[in-house]
Amino acid sequence: MGTVEEWALVNSSSMDHPLHLHVWPMQVIHDGDREVTEPRWQDVVNVPARGRVTIRVAFDDFPGRTVFHCHILDHEDQGMMATVQAI
């Protein structure tokens, strides 16, 4: 709690993966090779095929555990999901 993390989301597959982080919005910093100059807050961030997106997450509220996952239901069902614990 009370920290900001920067995550580099890398997709080495041949299809897009829309990433959804429950509870905390994500600020997109780099979208592919492009730096994002205006603040862009998103609930779901698309990580394009063979692409990369850099986000920042401020863990300033809501202590405890939540999940992040691919928003493609088949992918989520096949395990493209993990937990985050804010303490």
Protein Blocks (a to p, Z undefined) as FASTA:
>chain_A
ZZacddddddfbfbdcddddehiacddfbgcjbccfbdcddfbdcddehiacddddddfb
hiajdddddfbfklmmnopacddddZZ
